[in-house]
Amino acid sequence: MALESNERPNKPIAKFESMLKTDDIYFFDAEDFEDIIHHYLNNGKISLAKKAIKISLKQHPESIELKLLDVEVMVFENNFDSAERLLDRLQLLDSSNEEIYIQRANILSKKDNHEGAIKLLNKALELSNESFDIHSLLGMEYLFLDNFKMAKESFMNCVTFDEQDYSSLYNVIYCFEFLEDYEGAIIYLNDYLDRNPYCEVAWHQLGKQYYSEKMYKEALSAFDFAIISDDNFIGAYFEKGKVLEKLGHYQEAIDNYETTIKIEDPTSHAFLRIGKCYEKLGNYDMAKYYYYQTVHEDPLLDKGWIAITNFYFQRKNYEKALYYINKALNIDGESPTYWKKCAEINAKLKNYDQADFAYKQAVDLGNYELETWLNWSNISVLNEDYASALQILEQGKQFYPDSSEINYRIPGLYLLSQDTINARISLIDALKGNFEAFNIFKEEYPQYSETSWTQEIVNSIQKKS
């Protein structure tokens, strides 16, 4: 027997879950069922949502809203054919229901037809009195298409509708940033703060925009206002610390980073920043302590391992630096940054074979920096393997065809290999490319720079120019 809702005064969700545990059947208003189903969907409890839908449709078989929730679950589970058949029937009953178009748009979106989804959402917009959710969905569809201008406008509409919608506010700023319109973001946030002067989220975002524009004093003020609005706002303290670092106020920066640790559990990023500040202050014992804390807190944070490696590298303690970079490589052997640093350390220790291997790994993993090609070729020169050094620089030249650093090293390597023909050709090319950079050749190969052979080529090119 169904029990009337007033016989069971419990809240709908508690009452529904109680019903599932017994053989009783309770009666719910359609609106109560909608609340119950939305609750389960919002909390990711799909099986309970499906049970509620099944029972609700037995009690309210004509409810279009409940059937639309059934469609929503079908779409979530990628059961598109069933969802579309039910939507067809519902559209015959109520062609002006915007939710029908929203669900059809969701189906198209899941099929990667974002243009089609946008058309349907705009149709839903024409039918809806409360268009907040539709603007949010439109914004997401435009993001899928990388149309950041239209996405920004959609999310702005959401913020206009509800100025406490911080998710949409973040998306607006994200669009400004992607469009590299930092000035526009600053104007928008200042306008928003005129209406909401105690919004810590907006002050925080404004501070970040000022920081990106190197307006550090303005950024500092914005983060201070964020903290005034919410003195437990960890992000504002952390970002304020970064600004203070830029201004050279390292002790104040430390104080702000330590505040984040007091408010919540410590993070590796806070430890790392504190360590860097102490290093700038010349307090190397405290710097080392916090670097150790960084890698202890998060052994997978590459910046932590690089910081402690650099700490010992800069103090010429290459053995310890090698020890820590090898620990890092044991954790992540796919990091080109680790391999490059490993190569630099082995070069200092005159472990040239290991340095050569490490540079090769760095390049294979995607490190194509000019410095990497130059230093790697130098290792081959130290091993007196001039052919390999030439091969490395020819590879590097594919990425930096106009690099004088590469172009003036190549003729010297040919001379070291006693290949005067290719040396002559490559030296002429280098001089034609950048005559003023001839000093690179002089510094790298002083034994060849003053020879009559070299001077003849230089004078010949100089006369022609």
HELIX and SHEET records of a PDB file:
HELIX    1   1 SER A    5  GLU A    7  5                                   3    
HELIX    2   2 PRO A   12  LEU A   20  1                                   9    
HELIX    3   3 ALA A   30  ASN A   42  1                                  13    
HELIX    4   4 ILE A   46  GLN A   59  1                                  14    
HELIX    5   5 ILE A   64  PHE A   76  1                                  13    
HELIX    6   6 PHE A   80  LEU A   93  1                                  14    
HELIX    7   7 GLU A   98  LYS A  110  1                                  13    
HELIX    8   8 HIS A  114  LEU A  127  1                                  14    
HELIX    9   9 PHE A  132  PHE A  144  1                                  13    
HELIX   10  10 PHE A  148  PHE A  161  1                                  14    
HELIX   11  11 TYR A  166  PHE A  178  1                                  13    
HELIX   12  12 TYR A  182  ARG A  195  1                                  14    
HELIX   13  13 GLU A  200  SER A  212  1                                  13    
HELIX   14  14 TYR A  216  SER A  229  1                                  14    
HELIX   15  15 ILE A  234  LYS A  246  1                                  13    
HELIX   16  16 TYR A  250  ILE A  263  1                                  14    
HELIX   17  17 SER A  268  LYS A  280  1                                  13    
HELIX   18  18 TYR A  284  GLU A  297  1                                  14    
HELIX   19  19 ASP A  302  GLN A  314  1                                  13    
HELIX   20  20 TYR A  318  ILE A  331  1                                  14    
HELIX   21  21 PRO A  336  LYS A  348  1                                  13    
HELIX   22  22 TYR A  352  ASP A  364  1                                  13    
HELIX   23  23 LEU A  370  LEU A  382  1                                  13    
HELIX   24  24 TYR A  386  PHE A  399  1                                  14    
HELIX   25  25 SER A  404  ASN A  407  1                                   4    
HELIX   26  26 ARG A  409  LEU A  416  1                                   8    
HELIX   27  27 THR A  420  GLY A  433  1                                  14    
HELIX   28  28 PHE A  435  ALA A  437  5                                   3    
HELIX   29  29 PHE A  438  GLU A  444  1                                   7    
HELIX   30  30 PRO A  446  SER A  449  1                                   4    
HELIX   31  31 SER A  452  LYS A  464  1                                  13    
SHEET    1   A 2 ALA A   2  LEU A   3  0                                        
SHEET    2   A 2 ILE A  25  TYR A  26  1                                        
END                                                                             
